[in-house]
Amino acid sequence: MKRILLMAVVSTLALSACNRPNVVGTSVSKSFMGMLNSTAASGYTAAAGTAVYVDLTGGDRRTILTATGLKANTAYISHYHSKGTAAGSTSDCTSGGPVVGGLIGGGSFTSDADGKLTIKGFQSSDVLKDAAYINIHEGATPSVIPLCADI
């Protein structure tokens, strides 16, 4: 009986190890900067957060975005952008580059009652090779961009 139990435990551990993605590089963490002017900032309280991403074996990038100070119970979307050519831009976040890789997490995510938000997703590293920044938009009004991080 003990042998069967031991084999079950070892088998479970072996299988769980197989399901864990292997990390290729080190995790990169970037702080979000607030992007709202005073007219667009209504409902926001010092929006801030962190973008963390890491490339995994198999060609995927895992991205985890955390944010605070957002509007409560509001849908948000996020994606990577390549560097744009907007006149007068002082950072990649203000360069107006096109989206690369589609939506992080594949859709919208809703902030909680305190304005906190977590977005998680996997995307192909190949399509993100030209990414220069990550931003978070309001889902219903994509022109409202409370947070951005140059990467």
C-alpha positions in Angstrom: 0.0 0.0 0.0 2.8 2.4 0.9 4.5 1.6 -2.4 1.4 2.5 -4.4 0.9 5.7 -2.5 4.6 6.7 -3.0 4.3 6.0 -6.8 1.2 8.1 -7.0 3.0 11.0 -5.3 6.1 10.7 -7.5 3.9 10.4 -10.7 2.0 13.5 -9.7 5.1 15.5 -9.1 6.6 14.3 -12.4 3.5 15.3 -14.4 3.3 18.7 -12.7 6.9 19.4 -13.6 6.1 18.6 -17.3 3.3 21.2 -17.3 5.5 24.1 -16.1 6.9 26.3 -18.9 10.6 26.7 -19.0 11.9 30.3 -18.8 14.4 31.3 -21.5 15.4 34.7 -20.3 15.1 36.7 -17.1 11.9 38.4 -16.1 11.7 42.1 -17.1 9.8 44.5 -14.9 8.8 48.1 -16.0 6.9 50.7 -14.1 3.9 52.2 -15.7 3.7 56.0 -16.1 0.5 58.0 -15.9 -0.6 59.2 -19.3 -3.8 61.2 -18.5 -4.1 64.9 -18.7 -6.5 66.7 -16.2 -9.5 66.5 -18.5 -9.2 62.7 -19.1 -8.2 62.0 -15.5 -11.8 62.1 -14.1 -12.4 59.0 -12.0 -8.7 58.1 -11.7 -6.7 58.3 -8.5 -2.9 58.4 -9.2 -3.0 55.5 -11.7 0.2 53.4 -11.4 1.4 49.9 -11.9 3.9 47.4 -13.2 4.4 45.5 -16.4 6.3 42.2 -16.1 7.1 39.9 -19.0 9.4 36.9 -19.7 10.0 34.8 -22.8 9.4 31.1 -22.4 10.6 28.1 -24.3 8.4 27.3 -27.2 8.3 30.9 -28.3 5.7 32.5 -26.0 6.0 35.6 -23.9 4.1 35.6 -20.6 2.9 39.1 -19.6 1.4 40.2 -16.3 0.2 43.7 -15.8 -0.9 45.1 -12.5 -2.5 48.5 -12.0 -4.0 50.6 -9.2 -5.8 53.9 -9.2 -8.0 53.1 -12.2 -11.7 53.7 -12.4 -13.7 51.1 -10.4 -15.5 48.3 -12.2 -14.4 49.4 -15.6 -13.3 47.3 -18.6 -9.7 47.7 -19.8 -7.7 46.3 -22.7 -3.9 46.2 -23.2 -1.4 45.6 -25.9 2.2 46.0 -27.0 3.0 48.7 -29.6 6.0 49.2 -31.9 7.7 52.6 -31.9 5.8 55.2 -33.8 6.9 58.5 -35.4 4.6 61.0 -33.7 6.0 64.5 -33.9 7.3 65.8 -30.6 7.3 62.4 -28.8 9.6 62.3 -25.9 9.2 58.6 -25.1 8.1 55.4 -26.9 4.8 55.7 -25.1 4.0 59.0 -26.8 5.3 57.9 -30.3 1.9 56.6 -31.5 3.1 53.3 -32.8 0.9 50.5 -34.2 -0.3 47.6 -32.1 1.8 44.4 -32.3 0.6 41.0 -31.2 -3.0 41.8 -30.5 -4.7 42.1 -27.1 -2.8 40.8 -24.0 -4.9 38.1 -22.5 -7.2 38.0 -25.6 -9.9 40.4 -24.4 -10.9 43.0 -21.8 -10.4 42.7 -18.1 -12.4 44.6 -15.4 -11.0 46.5 -12.6 -12.3 45.8 -9.1 -14.3 48.1 -6.8 -11.0 49.7 -5.6 -9.7 50.4 -9.1 -7.2 47.6 -9.1 -6.6 45.5 -12.2 -4.5 42.5 -13.2 -4.1 41.4 -16.9 -2.3 38.2 -17.8 -1.6 36.7 -21.2 0.6 34.7 -23.5 1.6 35.8 -26.9 4.1 34.7 -29.5 7.6 36.2 -28.9 8.1 36.5 -32.7 5.3 39.0 -33.2 6.5 41.1 -30.3 10.1 41.4 -31.5 9.5 45.1 -32.5 7.5 46.0 -29.4 8.6 49.3 -27.8 5.9 49.9 -25.2 2.8 48.5 -23.4 -0.3 50.5 -22.6 -3.6 50.0 -20.9 -6.7 51.6 -22.5 -10.3 51.9 -21.3 -12.2 49.1 -23.1 -15.2 51.3 -24.1 -13.1 54.4 -24.9 -9.7 53.2 -26.3 -8.5 56.8 -26.7 -8.3 57.0 -22.9 -4.9 55.6 -22.0 -4.3 55.8 -18.2 -1.0 53.9 -18.2 2.0 53.1 -20.4 5.4 51.6 -20.0 8.4 51.9 -22.3 10.1 48.6 -22.7 
